[in-house]
Amino acid sequence: MKVLCICSSSTVSASLPDFIIFFIIYHIHKLESAQFRVMGPGHPVTAIVGENIVLPCHLSPRMSAKNMEVRWFRSEFTSVVHQYHEGKDQYGEQMPDYHERTELLKAGITDGNVSLQILNISCSDEGQYSCFVQDGSFYEEALLELKVADSFFPRVNPWMVALSVILVVLFVSIGLTVYLFKIKDALQRELGKCFYFSNEALSMLLKLSLDPSPSLIHHPSGFITPGSVTLLPGGVGSSKGWVYYRGSSEQSKTETTSASTQ
């Protein structure tokens, strides 16, 4: 009995450490295969037609993805853009549109970098992409969006558009303000040229309007007919007033000068 008891105790004692070691190794392996997330940029990636673009993707925390499966696909799992499995690229399921246009950047794959480069971007490349990484039975994926802009009209961030609009409106407002001030000054100068005439000049104008006989009153800019007698401006505070009209033949000139300033 003692021997049996001793043997039984020895068997239990021997199997317990093995079970504990197996349990620990199993859970460590399970945690190692499950303790990562697939991280994308978190914002749309913008590319220009004809250029190359890198779709960023990495594991968090950083760990080697060399022995994992990495699959980039579009809307469906079977719409394969690029596949990496068993330590090498696999092109058997790749869509024809991406043939010889993709490359998994393996320089940082041991650090968890699984970014994909797409060559010669076209408008059809625009849309949503999935970065899928699988290790054993555990897998994770991240979604990201690619926007493609024409080379002549590249897309920009909304805040840049808003800033550009604000600057344009500001410059237009400043230019319009300066232009209006110039017009205002010009109008003030014109309005500042008051019409000052002496009593003698006004008497002569009255005579001209009543007397149809042609006579001329000179103004530096020319002559007009008596029927079109016009008071012309003199400077502000000027003591001169000028009236003129145009004759048909001989022209004589008369200058009227006021003796006092208005």
PyMOL commands that set and color helices and strands:
alter all, ss='L'
color gray80, all
select helices_A, chain A and resi 2-34+96-98+106-111+123-125+158-191+199-210+226-228
alter helices_A, ss='H'
color red, helices_A
select strands_A, chain A and resi 37-39+45-48+53-55+58-60+69-73+80-85+88-90+102-104+116-118+127-135+138-149
alter strands_A, ss='S'
color yellow, strands_A
deselect
rebuild
show_as cartoon
